[in-house]
């Protein structure tokens, strides 16, 4: 039996919203969102047993970088990959259907956005290659690509992914920033 490695994934919190016609491509997190992610840092440090992570990864979108920044990581420490998050975002409309705002500003229908479907295998393979005690700064789509239902994925949360070198064996929610005191570790 192979050893189970622990990979920690932190999802971005509340993002800046706009309205149709004023949406901003690749929106960042709100200040409250950044503080929410920062509140996860003490729990992440406990999980890592107060040692530095073996590796730190982030997606290429603005919110993924802001997660890393809110956790106190610097750009020099991070390995970036678009399969762990990109500059696309779901947008809220008055329409009954979901839409996606791409990084360059084009709004498309949810059914046209195939990254979640196409990146499932590469995300899983990338995670299986990561060393124990890796930190991933990303968003909920990575969890969906690993098989969780979107409705069960939390924003501003710390997850532990258990895996061997051949399979992801578990995904556990360790901490949801919404359940933490608003002042714990929240310096941004």
Secondary structure as UniProt FT lines:
FT   STRAND          5..11
FT   TURN            20..21
FT   TURN            25..26
FT   HELIX           31..38
FT   TURN            39..40
FT   HELIX           41..47
FT   TURN            48..50
FT   STRAND          55..58
FT   HELIX           62..70
FT   TURN            71..72
FT   HELIX           75..77
FT   STRAND          78..80
FT   HELIX           82..84
FT   STRAND          89..91
FT   STRAND          99..101
FT   TURN            103..104
FT   STRAND          107..109
FT   HELIX           110..112
FT   HELIX           115..129
FT   TURN            132..133
FT   STRAND          134..138
FT   HELIX           140..145
FT   TURN            146..147
FT   HELIX           150..152
FT   STRAND          157..163
FT   STRAND          168..176
FT   HELIX           177..179
FT   TURN            182..185
//
